[in-house]
Amino acid sequence: MRAAIEDFILHLATERGLSVNYQLSTRLSLEGFALWLERCKLVAALGQAALDALLQTGAEPPPVEVDLRAVTLADVTGYLAHKKRLGLSAASVKLIVVAIKIFFRWLHARRRIAQDIAENLPLPRTERYLPETMNELQTEQLLEGVSANAPRGLRDRAILELLYASGLRVSELVNARLEYLDFENRIIRVVGKGSKTRLVPVGQKACDAIRAYLEKERPGMVKKRTGGEIFLSMRGTKLTTVRIWQIVKNAARLAGLDVNVYPHLLRHSFATHLLSNGADLRIIQEMLGHADISTTQIYTHVDQQRLKAVHHRFHPRAM
């Protein structure tokens, strides 16, 4: 089974072109399942007491090979039940289920197993939480709170403006390059999850902020080994996602906001404000880079909650 997992991860990387993070998550899920199956085989062969005694001596247990053709749906459901008993959340269990389903589908397609045992394995239902957002006044307060005269103020203002103007993920922001920017058409090319590319509009204020940073601050940050990333550290390297978090947190503190502000909150606010001002959900989906419209639809619930709150507050017979 271990060799099959290696082949499958290689397939995800080379044939599917999926991200390193996705490969790692899938590997951890499948290797956890393989380890559990190996442990079950050892218990069946030696007995639990004998295995525990062996492990207490510090000795290595005998090697076990799991025959994929012998794995059953009962094995899968048993493993999932084991993970639930350990307190794993429904969302985490769902990731494991997805990894197992696509693994056995691939094995069946490659004729390594006679039957796809996980084909009808249901995905656990997970509770969907409404994303937090800022209102437009709070967003304006955050953006205007960054002083251009502060150290690296132009850079930090440009970062905040771009996060809100285009709804970028933090990973997309730190990897954004100079050649991706088109000031004339006010568009940025974004490389998102799974190395998928999309074009996203950039507002005029964000363009102005980025241009000011590029002209007045970035040249002083450039070092010998500086790459083409838009946003640089003082060492001339691209910023880390952790540093972006710090920049956003510091801006929120300076702006005196009493809400929990973090980079992805600007992405949520971007989508919610577009929707509340009449933007089409499909267009928002495209700009956010969501593969599935159901992911974008969560913002309709946020907007509905906002409308209910306004009605409750202002309608004379809402109480």
Rosetta silent file (secondary structure, phi, psi, omega in degrees, C-alpha in Angstrom):
SEQUENCE: MRAAIEDFILHLATERGLSVNYQLSTRLSLEGFALWLERCKLVAALGQAALDALLQTGAEPPPVEVDLRAVTLADVTGYLAHKKRLGLSAASVKLIVVAIKIFFRWLHARRRIAQDIAENLPLPRTERYLPETMNELQTEQLLEGVSANAPRGLRDRAILELLYASGLRVSELVNARLEYLDFENRIIRVVGKGSKTRLVPVGQKACDAIRAYLEKERPGMVKKRTGGEIFLSMRGTKLTTVRIWQIVKNAARLAGLDVNVYPHLLRHSFATHLLSNGADLRIIQEMLGHADISTTQIYTHVDQQRLKAVHHRFHPRAM
SCORE:     score description
SCORE:     0.000 S_00000001
   1 L     0.000  -37.410 -178.544    0.000    0.000    0.000 S_00000001
   2 H   -60.739  -41.529  179.635    2.858    2.368    0.822 S_00000001
   3 H   -65.070  -37.833  178.529    4.273    2.026   -2.708 S_00000001
   4 H   -65.581  -37.589  177.998    0.826    2.718   -4.197 S_00000001
   5 H   -63.004  -42.907  178.427    0.531    5.881   -2.098 S_00000001
   6 H   -60.694  -43.857  178.729    3.882    7.097   -3.448 S_00000001
   7 H   -62.371  -39.411 -178.266    2.727    6.430   -7.015 S_00000001
   8 H   -67.842  -42.898  178.339   -0.529    8.274   -6.367 S_00000001
   9 H   -63.005  -38.693  176.446    1.188   11.356   -4.905 S_00000001
  10 H   -62.857  -38.665  176.271    3.474   11.406   -7.943 S_00000001
  11 H   -61.432  -44.107  179.397    0.349   11.294  -10.131 S_00000001
  12 H   -61.572  -36.772 -176.768   -1.123   14.286   -8.267 S_00000001
  13 H   -77.870  -46.117 -171.238    2.098   16.241   -8.779 S_00000001
  14 H   -91.060  -41.861 -176.204    2.983   15.406  -12.366 S_00000001
  15 L   -91.789  -35.193 -179.204   -0.284   14.571  -14.115 S_00000001
  16 L   -94.670  -20.479  179.443   -2.754   16.634  -12.127 S_00000001
  17 L    64.553   32.037 -177.653   -0.426   19.540  -11.306 S_00000001
  18 L   -80.888  158.499 -172.063   -1.909   19.944   -7.823 S_00000001
  19 L   -66.650  160.008  178.102   -0.261   22.114   -5.198 S_00000001
  20 H   -61.853  -39.785  179.598    2.399   20.913   -2.771 S_00000001
  21 H   -63.297  -39.942  178.314    0.057   21.621    0.144 S_00000001
  22 H   -65.888  -42.212  178.150   -2.656   19.454   -1.413 S_00000001
  23 H   -60.493  -43.544 -178.581   -0.163   16.648   -2.019 S_00000001
  24 H   -64.811  -44.685  179.009    1.035   16.865    1.592 S_00000001
  25 H   -60.538  -43.903  179.703   -2.502   16.834    3.004 S_00000001
  26 H   -65.947  -41.628  178.706   -3.438   13.820    0.863 S_00000001
  27 H   -60.191  -47.208 -179.001   -0.256   11.986    1.792 S_00000001
  28 H   -60.506  -40.807  179.895   -0.852   12.498    5.524 S_00000001
  29 H   -64.215  -46.046 -176.405   -4.440   11.238    5.202 S_00000001
  30 H   -73.400  -38.294  178.552   -3.476    8.117    3.258 S_00000001
  31 H   -68.434  -32.725  175.111   -0.394    7.290    5.322 S_00000001
  32 H   -63.950  -40.318  177.529   -2.474    7.590    8.487 S_00000001
  33 H   -66.003  -43.151  179.797   -4.928    5.067    7.048 S_00000001
  34 H   -62.545  -43.061  179.975   -2.082    2.738    5.995 S_00000001
  35 H   -61.904  -40.499  179.421   -0.507    2.926    9.462 S_00000001
  36 H   -65.703  -41.618  178.189   -3.842    2.047   11.089 S_00000001
  37 H   -63.479  -41.246  178.257   -4.317   -0.928    8.758 S_00000001
  38 H   -63.108  -41.361  178.886   -0.801   -2.166    9.546 S_00000001
  39 H   -63.559  -40.764  178.617   -1.492   -1.835   13.254 S_00000001
  40 H   -62.221  -39.516  179.222   -4.732   -3.820   12.865 S_00000001
  41 H   -66.734  -38.246  178.250   -2.854   -6.609   11.073 S_00000001
  42 H   -65.401  -42.842  178.128   -0.268   -6.748   13.856 S_00000001
  43 H   -61.614  -41.622  179.597   -2.970   -6.942   16.519 S_00000001
  44 H   -65.241  -34.530 -177.253   -4.658   -9.755   14.585 S_00000001
  45 H   -82.168  -39.948 -172.676   -1.367  -11.651   14.268 S_00000001
  46 H  -105.979  -26.855 -171.027    0.148  -11.087   17.723 S_00000001
  47 L    93.929  147.333 -176.017   -2.721   -9.968   19.930 S_00000001
  48 H   -62.214  -43.239 -177.336   -3.034   -6.539   21.567 S_00000001
  49 H   -63.850  -43.586 -179.808   -1.283   -7.541   24.804 S_00000001
  50 H   -65.788  -38.944  179.155    1.694   -9.073   22.986 S_00000001
  51 H   -66.452  -43.569  178.528    2.025   -6.051   20.693 S_00000001
  52 H   -60.938  -41.869  179.793    1.896   -3.620   23.636 S_00000001
  53 H   -64.138  -39.787  178.871    4.549   -5.654   25.455 S_00000001
  54 H   -64.293  -43.548 -178.792    6.749   -5.629   22.363 S_00000001
  55 H   -67.169  -32.975  179.965    6.433   -1.877   21.932 S_00000001
  56 H   -67.519  -25.814  177.986    7.253   -1.280   25.606 S_00000001
  57 L   -76.759  -11.663 -177.978   10.622   -2.982   25.125 S_00000001
  58 L    86.528    1.636 -179.854   11.465   -0.447   22.443 S_00000001
  59 L   -76.578  151.449  177.175   11.796   -3.138   19.810 S_00000001
  60 L   -76.492  132.023  176.398   10.600   -2.543   16.281 S_00000001
  61 L   -66.434  155.615 -179.824    7.409   -4.447   15.420 S_00000001
  62 L   -61.909  145.666 -179.513    7.710   -6.892   12.523 S_00000001
  63 L   -63.649  143.217 -178.418    7.168   -5.330    9.072 S_00000001
  64 L  -128.362  134.852  176.535    3.628   -5.566    7.726 S_00000001
  65 L  -112.995  126.289  179.229    2.482   -5.255    4.124 S_00000001
  66 L   -93.452  122.914  177.204   -1.125   -4.297    3.462 S_00000001
  67 L   -83.783  113.680 -176.899   -2.639   -5.898    0.370 S_00000001
  68 H   -58.878  -31.948 -178.658   -4.817   -3.242   -1.259 S_00000001
  69 H   -69.479  -15.802 -179.439   -6.992   -5.917   -2.851 S_00000001
  70 H   -97.763   -6.895 -179.824   -7.918   -7.130    0.642 S_00000001
  71 L   -72.893  134.880 -177.025   -8.961   -3.702    1.996 S_00000001
  72 L  -116.240  168.245  175.209  -12.729   -3.458    2.506 S_00000001
  73 H   -62.240  -33.265  177.721  -15.269   -0.706    3.027 S_00000001
  74 H   -62.931  -34.664  176.174  -15.542   -1.942    6.631 S_00000001
  75 H   -63.467  -43.568 -178.721  -11.828   -1.153    7.058 S_00000001
  76 H   -64.780  -49.831 -178.388  -12.399    2.390    5.829 S_00000001
  77 H   -65.249  -33.040  176.675  -15.449    3.023    8.011 S_00000001
  78 H   -64.930  -40.462  178.380  -13.626    1.486   10.976 S_00000001
  79 H   -66.372  -42.830  179.725  -10.734    3.878   10.519 S_00000001
  80 H   -64.108  -39.203  177.156  -13.048    6.875   10.224 S_00000001
  81 H   -63.659  -38.416  176.987  -14.896    5.827   13.376 S_00000001
  82 H   -60.899  -44.218 -179.441  -11.513    5.541   15.124 S_00000001
  83 H   -66.731  -36.621  178.100  -10.589    9.113   14.092 S_00000001
  84 H   -66.371  -39.487  178.418  -13.962   10.427   15.289 S_00000001
  85 H   -63.507  -28.365  177.122  -13.467    8.753   18.682 S_00000001
  86 L   -76.859   -3.644  177.172  -10.161   10.596   18.947 S_00000001
  87 L    92.374   14.311  179.047  -12.129   13.842   18.641 S_00000001
  88 L   -66.244  138.335 -177.862  -11.249   14.755   15.059 S_00000001
  89 L   -69.213  159.192  179.217  -13.577   17.424   13.662 S_00000001
  90 H   -60.430  -35.970  179.991  -16.065   16.683   10.886 S_00000001
  91 H   -65.723  -39.132  179.513  -14.108   18.976    8.548 S_00000001
  92 H   -70.983  -38.997  176.714  -10.877   17.042    9.179 S_00000001
  93 H   -62.615  -37.667  179.794  -12.633   13.694    8.737 S_00000001
  94 H   -61.773  -39.384  177.475  -14.035   14.985    5.447 S_00000001
  95 H   -61.147  -39.875  178.816  -10.504   15.670    4.174 S_00000001
  96 H   -65.916  -44.109 -179.565   -9.552   12.061    4.962 S_00000001
  97 H   -60.025  -44.931  179.673  -12.674   10.725    3.221 S_00000001
  98 H   -60.740  -44.554 -179.928  -11.931   12.766    0.095 S_00000001
  99 H   -61.610  -43.487 -179.372   -8.317   11.517    0.024 S_00000001
 100 H   -66.545  -41.206 -178.577   -9.416    7.884    0.392 S_00000001
 101 H   -63.283  -47.309 -177.744  -12.129    8.217   -2.265 S_00000001
 102 H   -71.261  -28.627  178.019   -9.850    9.716   -4.919 S_00000001
 103 H   -66.675  -48.860 -178.318   -7.087    7.213   -4.042 S_00000001
 104 H   -72.732  -29.113  174.097   -9.293    4.157   -4.529 S_00000001
 105 H   -63.921  -42.290  178.324  -10.885    5.668   -7.634 S_00000001
 106 H   -65.269  -43.003  178.411   -7.382    6.046   -9.086 S_00000001
 107 H   -60.253  -41.626 -179.204   -6.424    2.505   -8.066 S_00000001
 108 H   -68.265  -41.536  179.382   -9.533    1.128   -9.759 S_00000001
 109 H   -63.095  -32.802  179.045   -8.929    3.174  -12.929 S_00000001
 110 L   -88.009    6.243  178.611   -5.364    1.799  -13.069 S_00000001
 111 L    60.941   30.506  175.900   -6.717   -1.753  -12.564 S_00000001
 112 L   -86.181  -20.462  173.922   -4.759   -2.212   -9.368 S_00000001
 113 L  -132.986  153.638 -176.327   -7.944   -3.263   -7.562 S_00000001
 114 L   -78.712  -27.932 -175.845  -10.999   -5.050   -8.948 S_00000001
 115 L  -140.291  140.995  175.885  -13.574   -2.827   -7.241 S_00000001
 116 L   -82.568   95.870 -175.120  -13.661    0.767   -5.989 S_00000001
 117 L   -69.311  -21.812 -176.212  -14.687    0.065   -2.392 S_00000001
 118 L   -97.097    5.314 -174.978  -14.909    3.785   -1.500 S_00000001
 119 L   -55.540  -43.696 -176.902  -17.146    4.755   -4.440 S_00000001
 120 L  -100.603   15.942  178.583  -20.294    5.048   -2.310 S_00000001
 121 L   -69.978  119.612 -176.939  -18.569    6.272    0.831 S_00000001
 122 L   -75.814  148.699  174.630  -20.565    9.349    1.948 S_00000001
 123 L   -81.834  133.785  178.363  -18.875   12.609    2.831 S_00000001
 124 L   -65.344  143.174  179.228  -19.554   13.715    6.420 S_00000001
 125 L   -78.423  131.501  179.506  -21.716   16.783    6.730 S_00000001
 126 L  -115.320  145.675  179.013  -19.863   19.762    8.096 S_00000001
 127 L   -75.184  131.836 -179.398  -21.311   22.856    9.659 S_00000001
 128 L   -97.102  123.085  179.859  -20.770   25.910    7.514 S_00000001
 129 L   -96.161  139.065  178.141  -19.801   29.046    9.382 S_00000001
 130 L   -71.927  132.772  179.586  -20.573   32.436    7.960 S_00000001
 131 L   -67.587  145.951  175.141  -17.365   34.355    7.221 S_00000001
 132 L   -73.968  151.068  175.311  -16.659   37.460    9.237 S_00000001
 133 L  -143.039  162.283  168.202  -16.604   40.753    7.363 S_00000001
 134 L  -100.080  152.424  171.910  -16.000   44.431    7.979 S_00000001
 135 L   -80.190  173.328 -173.882  -18.527   47.007    6.905 S_00000001
 136 H   -66.060  -32.896  179.088  -17.496   49.606    4.346 S_00000001
 137 H   -67.486  -43.141  178.602  -16.850   52.279    6.992 S_00000001
 138 H   -64.355  -39.321  178.812  -14.509   49.988    8.943 S_00000001
 139 H   -63.290  -44.630  178.127  -12.684   49.036    5.761 S_00000001
 140 H   -60.945  -41.642  179.205  -12.209   52.678    4.844 S_00000001
 141 H   -61.868  -39.975  178.852  -10.947   53.381    8.364 S_00000001
 142 H   -65.129  -47.694 -176.782   -8.411   50.570    8.067 S_00000001
 143 H   -66.593  -41.558 -177.813   -7.099   51.684    4.680 S_00000001
 144 H   -76.505  -12.968 -177.432   -6.898   55.359    5.552 S_00000001
 145 L   -77.040  -11.567 -179.735   -5.191   54.589    8.868 S_00000001
 146 L   -88.069  118.628 -178.592   -1.855   53.741    7.214 S_00000001
 147 L   -82.905  133.231  177.452    0.322   56.841    7.003 S_00000001
 148 L   -67.076  -19.747 -177.880    2.402   57.326    3.864 S_00000001
 149 L   -88.423   -9.185  179.032    5.048   59.010    6.045 S_00000001
 150 L   -73.910  156.212  175.215    5.530   55.980    8.301 S_00000001
 151 L   -56.112  126.247 -177.523    8.449   53.608    7.633 S_00000001
 152 L    57.823   25.722 -179.354    7.355   51.396    4.740 S_00000001
 153 H   -65.093  -37.784  179.601    3.998   53.118    4.892 S_00000001
 154 H   -65.720  -40.685  177.925    3.588   53.227    1.118 S_00000001
 155 H   -63.973  -47.489 -176.328    4.227   49.484    0.870 S_00000001
 156 H   -65.441  -37.694  177.518    1.833   48.628    3.685 S_00000001
 157 H   -65.517  -41.112  179.419   -0.892   50.866    2.255 S_00000001
 158 H   -64.226  -38.633  178.230   -0.451   49.268   -1.179 S_00000001
 159 H   -61.721  -49.780 -179.204   -0.734   45.790    0.359 S_00000001
 160 H   -62.968  -43.008 -179.423   -3.982   46.620    2.149 S_00000001
 161 H   -62.182  -41.552 -178.201   -5.443   48.362   -0.888 S_00000001
 162 H   -71.132  -39.838  177.332   -4.672   45.390   -3.160 S_00000001
 163 H   -57.313  -43.185 -177.782   -6.036   42.811   -0.696 S_00000001
 164 H   -80.887  -37.202 -176.002   -9.332   44.673   -0.542 S_00000001
 165 H   -68.673  -32.801 -172.217   -9.492   45.843   -4.170 S_00000001
 166 H  -122.105   -3.353  176.101   -8.946   42.409   -5.692 S_00000001
 167 L    65.665   34.655 -176.921   -9.804   39.913   -2.950 S_00000001
 168 L   -74.186  148.505  167.205   -6.447   38.141   -3.136 S_00000001
 169 L   -73.328  158.230 -178.951   -5.424   35.309   -0.847 S_00000001
 170 H   -61.928  -41.837 -179.949   -2.275   36.048    1.186 S_00000001
 171 H   -61.482  -35.094  178.541   -0.322   33.396   -0.733 S_00000001
 172 H   -70.377  -35.873 -179.721   -1.369   35.051   -3.997 S_00000001
 173 H   -67.540  -47.514 -175.924   -0.298   38.467   -2.739 S_00000001
 174 H   -67.650  -24.151 -179.907    3.202   37.449   -1.622 S_00000001
 175 L   -96.796    0.765  178.741    3.807   35.702   -4.962 S_00000001
 176 L   -65.285  134.253 -175.362    2.432   38.551   -7.105 S_00000001
 177 E  -114.661  160.622 -177.905    5.098   39.738   -9.542 S_00000001
 178 H   -58.312  -38.436 -177.336    5.749   43.008  -11.336 S_00000001
 179 H   -73.348  -10.155  178.227    5.008   41.500  -14.742 S_00000001
 180 H   -81.127  -16.483 -175.980    1.563   40.428  -13.509 S_00000001
 181 E   -87.702  133.277  174.923    0.459   44.051  -13.120 S_00000001
 182 E  -125.115   93.253 -176.931   -1.226   45.899  -15.981 S_00000001
 183 L   -65.817  -34.972 -176.497   -1.707   49.500  -14.862 S_00000001
 184 L   -61.921  -43.872 -179.882   -3.166   50.583  -18.195 S_00000001
 185 L   -97.318   -1.474  179.675   -6.064   48.143  -17.982 S_00000001
 186 L    54.932   57.737 -178.167   -6.040   48.040  -14.168 S_00000001
 187 E  -138.167  146.035  172.609   -5.751   44.255  -14.016 S_00000001
 188 E  -124.897  137.577  175.429   -3.514   41.841  -12.138 S_00000001
 189 E   -88.039  128.768 -174.129   -2.803   38.266  -13.152 S_00000001
 190 E  -118.537  133.847  174.076   -3.109   35.974  -10.147 S_00000001
 191 E  -102.462  107.989 -173.684   -1.742   32.450   -9.734 S_00000001
 192 L   -99.092 -154.287 -178.041   -4.131   30.751   -7.324 S_00000001
 193 H   -61.475  141.690 -179.642   -4.685   27.277   -5.894 S_00000001
 194 H    66.916   21.594 -179.141   -3.511   24.433   -8.090 S_00000001
 195 H    59.510   26.090  176.879   -1.449   26.946  -10.114 S_00000001
 196 L   -81.045  135.196 -176.800   -4.638   28.150  -11.790 S_00000001
 197 E  -102.214  140.536  175.620   -4.329   31.607  -13.324 S_00000001
 198 E  -143.518  157.810  176.536   -7.038   34.271  -13.343 S_00000001
 199 E  -105.306  130.847 -176.996   -7.277   37.967  -14.183 S_00000001
 200 E  -127.361  133.942  176.782   -8.680   40.258  -11.494 S_00000001
 201 E   -64.971  150.904  175.759   -9.523   43.975  -11.766 S_00000001
 202 L  -123.513  125.873 -178.771   -7.615   46.415   -9.557 S_00000001
 203 L   -64.994  162.049 -177.510   -9.351   49.608   -8.432 S_00000001
 204 H   -61.835  -41.740 -179.582   -7.947   53.041   -9.171 S_00000001
 205 H   -64.093  -38.424  177.500   -7.053   53.760   -5.531 S_00000001
 206 H   -66.806  -41.453  177.124   -5.162   50.479   -5.289 S_00000001
 207 H   -59.713  -43.407  179.920   -3.343   51.237   -8.566 S_00000001
 208 H   -63.461  -42.121 -179.238   -2.350   54.656   -7.249 S_00000001
 209 H   -65.965  -41.693 -179.927   -1.116   53.167   -3.969 S_00000001
 210 H   -67.122  -42.720  179.823    0.913   50.464   -5.727 S_00000001
 211 H   -61.904  -41.164  179.296    2.405   52.945   -8.193 S_00000001
 212 H   -62.868  -41.802  177.782    3.450   55.261   -5.346 S_00000001
 213 H   -64.365  -44.669 -177.821    5.156   52.359   -3.565 S_00000001
 214 H   -64.976  -34.459 -177.141    6.912   51.176   -6.731 S_00000001
 215 H   -82.319  -36.299 -169.209    8.221   54.635   -7.520 S_00000001
 216 H  -108.467  -26.019 -175.115    9.204   55.863   -4.060 S_00000001
 217 L  -115.846  -44.553 -173.129    9.894   52.899   -1.764 S_00000001
 218 H   -59.362  -39.390  179.937   10.567   49.666   -3.615 S_00000001
 219 H   -55.716  -33.407  179.698   13.770   50.894   -5.389 S_00000001
 220 H   -76.442  -11.329  179.412   15.368   51.394   -1.967 S_00000001
 221 H   -96.198  -13.602 -174.656   14.531   47.802   -0.967 S_00000001
 222 L   -70.646  131.171  176.615   16.078   46.141   -4.018 S_00000001
 223 L  -119.123 -177.144 -177.100   19.217   44.061   -3.362 S_00000001
 224 L   -58.453  -41.643 -174.358   21.462   41.945   -5.598 S_00000001
 225 L  -100.844   16.517  179.415   19.299   38.833   -5.354 S_00000001
 226 L   -64.320  135.591  177.865   15.910   40.536   -5.365 S_00000001
 227 L   -92.225 -162.789 -176.080   13.359   38.806   -7.563 S_00000001
 228 L   -93.388   11.809  178.538   10.382   40.182   -9.458 S_00000001
 229 E   -64.366  145.496 -178.934    7.896   40.070   -6.567 S_00000001
 230 L   -67.222  -49.703 -172.060    5.954   43.279   -6.100 S_00000001
 231 L  -101.552  125.067 -174.931    6.178   43.464   -2.324 S_00000001
 232 E  -118.186  156.306  170.404    9.596   43.258   -0.679 S_00000001
 233 L   -87.303  176.167  178.669   11.039   43.144    2.803 S_00000001
 234 L   -68.296  -16.841  176.987   13.836   45.457    3.854 S_00000001
 235 L   -85.906   -1.972  178.800   16.237   42.600    3.004 S_00000001
 236 L    86.326    5.966  178.793   15.053   42.680   -0.586 S_00000001
 237 L   -97.514  165.144  177.528   13.300   39.311   -0.354 S_00000001
 238 E   -70.055  149.661 -179.312    9.630   38.631   -0.936 S_00000001
 239 L   -69.736  151.630  175.195    7.420   39.014    2.105 S_00000001
 240 L   -90.725  163.278  177.470    6.214   35.974    4.011 S_00000001
 241 H   -64.967  -34.198  177.934    2.562   35.278    4.757 S_00000001
 242 H   -63.027  -40.223 -179.858    3.335   35.740    8.464 S_00000001
 243 H   -66.702  -36.019  176.698    4.694   39.220    7.768 S_00000001
 244 H   -62.505  -42.211  175.928    1.525   40.140    5.867 S_00000001
 245 H   -56.255  -45.754 -178.778   -0.489   39.095    8.923 S_00000001
 246 H   -63.097  -40.819  179.767    1.660   41.373   11.089 S_00000001
 247 H   -62.879  -44.839 -179.468    1.237   44.300    8.689 S_00000001
 248 H   -66.442  -43.612  179.498   -2.564   43.938    8.647 S_00000001
 249 H   -61.265  -43.084 -179.500   -2.759   43.520   12.429 S_00000001
 250 H   -65.960  -39.452  178.152   -0.600   46.587   12.990 S_00000001
 251 H   -63.389  -39.760  178.907   -2.710   48.660   10.578 S_00000001
 252 H   -64.746  -38.819  178.639   -5.880   47.635   12.434 S_00000001
 253 H   -65.244  -44.400  179.681   -4.308   48.673   15.737 S_00000001
 254 H   -65.648  -31.330 -179.663   -3.257   52.056   14.370 S_00000001
 255 H   -79.845   -9.613  178.693   -6.749   52.568   12.918 S_00000001
 256 L    72.465   27.463  179.947   -8.317   51.899   16.317 S_00000001
 257 L   -78.883  137.638 -178.944  -10.606   49.142   15.043 S_00000001
 258 L  -101.009   23.836  176.634  -12.261   46.997   17.705 S_00000001
 259 L  -114.449  158.215  178.648  -12.787   44.000   15.378 S_00000001
 260 L   -77.781  102.094 -176.272  -10.477   41.041   14.747 S_00000001
 261 L  -100.354  131.346  178.056   -8.794   42.067   11.501 S_00000001
 262 L  -147.330  162.312 -172.260   -6.703   39.579    9.519 S_00000001
 263 H   -54.038  -43.166 -176.544   -5.752   39.349    5.807 S_00000001
 264 H   -68.543  -19.395  176.747   -8.526   36.945    4.765 S_00000001
 265 H   -63.622  -33.111  177.632  -11.078   39.304    6.359 S_00000001
 266 H   -68.604  -34.823  175.822  -10.314   41.748    3.545 S_00000001
 267 H   -66.519  -44.868  176.607  -11.072   38.994    1.009 S_00000001
 268 H   -60.385  -43.410 -178.439  -14.387   38.256    2.739 S_00000001
 269 H   -66.416  -39.794  176.366  -15.202   41.967    2.841 S_00000001
 270 H   -53.797  -50.937 -176.934  -14.293   42.354   -0.843 S_00000001
 271 H   -67.771  -43.841 -177.425  -16.803   39.655   -1.833 S_00000001
 272 H   -65.575  -41.738 -178.898  -19.554   40.776    0.547 S_00000001
 273 H   -68.468  -36.548  175.289  -19.347   44.440   -0.476 S_00000001
 274 H   -61.925  -46.230 -177.932  -19.458   43.509   -4.167 S_00000001
 275 H   -64.558  -44.763 -177.828  -22.544   41.364   -3.590 S_00000001
 276 H   -68.076  -19.609  177.745  -24.364   43.942   -1.470 S_00000001
 277 L   -98.911   12.082  169.449  -23.755   46.543   -4.177 S_00000001
 278 L   102.776    7.524 -179.051  -25.319   44.381   -6.882 S_00000001
 279 L   -71.079  148.236  178.914  -22.462   42.339   -8.383 S_00000001
 280 L   -73.456  138.638 -175.950  -23.352   39.007  -10.009 S_00000001
 281 H   -61.793  -36.761  179.438  -22.389   35.964   -7.948 S_00000001
 282 H   -64.165  -37.529  178.101  -20.739   34.247  -10.940 S_00000001
 283 H   -66.257  -41.583  178.437  -18.497   37.267  -11.497 S_00000001
 284 H   -63.123  -41.246  177.354  -17.505   37.246   -7.811 S_00000001
 285 H   -56.846  -45.309 -178.647  -16.755   33.519   -8.090 S_00000001
 286 H   -64.660  -42.163 -178.682  -14.443   34.174  -11.033 S_00000001
 287 H   -68.209  -34.827  179.385  -12.628   37.015   -9.274 S_00000001
 288 H   -78.055  -20.281 -178.281  -12.136   34.962   -6.099 S_00000001
 289 L    79.155   28.031  177.118  -10.922   31.945   -8.055 S_00000001
 290 L   -78.694  131.631  178.269  -13.463   29.546   -6.539 S_00000001
 291 L   -73.005  -29.746 -175.068  -13.751   26.279   -8.473 S_00000001
 292 L  -121.830  132.687 -179.408  -17.300   25.700   -7.181 S_00000001
 293 H   -63.336  -25.682 -179.734  -20.093   28.285   -7.028 S_00000001
 294 H   -62.997  -29.324  177.029  -21.277   26.738   -3.732 S_00000001
 295 H   -66.961  -38.749 -179.215  -18.153   28.141   -2.085 S_00000001
 296 H   -74.850  -28.167 -175.680  -19.063   31.648   -3.244 S_00000001
 297 L   -63.617  -17.946  178.373  -22.718   31.271   -2.241 S_00000001
 298 H   -58.402  -27.749 -178.845  -21.768   31.546    1.428 S_00000001
 299 H   -73.093  -22.007  174.921  -21.572   35.311    0.851 S_00000001
 300 H   -67.518  -34.276  177.697  -25.258   35.435   -0.053 S_00000001
 301 H   -68.726  -37.875  176.911  -25.996   34.203    3.470 S_00000001
 302 H   -61.785  -43.778 -179.444  -23.768   36.936    4.896 S_00000001
 303 H   -65.965  -37.724  177.443  -25.672   39.531    2.869 S_00000001
 304 H   -63.788  -39.746  178.125  -29.004   38.097    4.006 S_00000001
 305 H   -63.199  -39.491  178.967  -27.872   38.350    7.620 S_00000001
 306 H   -63.975  -42.991  179.842  -26.912   41.975    7.047 S_00000001
 307 H   -64.187  -39.526  178.480  -30.331   42.754    5.536 S_00000001
 308 H   -64.250  -39.665  179.880  -32.099   41.080    8.455 S_00000001
 309 H   -64.646  -41.257  177.945  -30.043   43.101   10.921 S_00000001
 310 H   -64.188  -43.741  179.193  -30.925   46.349    9.125 S_00000001
 311 H   -61.770  -45.460 -178.892  -34.620   45.393    9.062 S_00000001
 312 H   -62.423  -34.871 -176.311  -34.596   44.455   12.741 S_00000001
 313 H   -78.834  -36.060 -168.476  -32.932   47.722   13.668 S_00000001
 314 H  -112.223  -18.844 -178.236  -34.953   50.164   11.617 S_00000001
 315 L   -77.519  131.997 -175.287  -38.393   48.706   10.843 S_00000001
 316 L   -61.968  -23.020 -177.609  -41.021   50.016   13.315 S_00000001
 317 L  -116.350   24.304 -178.686  -42.687   46.610   13.660 S_00000001
 318 L   -82.957  -22.764 -176.381  -39.584   44.424   13.536 S_00000001
 319 L   -72.041    0.000    0.000  -39.285   44.054   17.308 S_00000001
